[in-house]
Amino acid sequence: MASKEETLAAIAAAGRRAKPYCYWNAVDAIQGAATEVRADREVVLAAVAQNGPALEYASEEVRGDRVVVLAAEAGGARGRECG
């Protein structure tokens, strides 16, 4: 399982890729992260900013965070604009 630093690096790298890979790799990054990383608000915010559906792989507690949910809604639209 990936650490927080590895996951953030993967999400950042995904944002520099051409679509459609930029936003799907944000999902892949959080999906492959350790359980404690999926519960880290900073990591989840970074992932959902690129692709809202990454929220599915966050911990239940983070999925209930209003700011994270709003970022996921916005990230769903922005994901199609990357690259």
Number of C-alpha atoms within 10 A of each C-alpha: 12 16 15 18 11 14 26 22 13 18 27 18 13 25 23 13 14 12 16 14 16 23 31 19 23 29 23 18 23 29 20 15 21 14 16 11 24 27 18 15 18 14 21 31 23 22 35 30 26 30 28 26 20 26 26 16 21 27 17 12 11 20 19 11 11 10 13 23 18 14 20 26 17 16 24 18 14 16 23 14 14 18 14
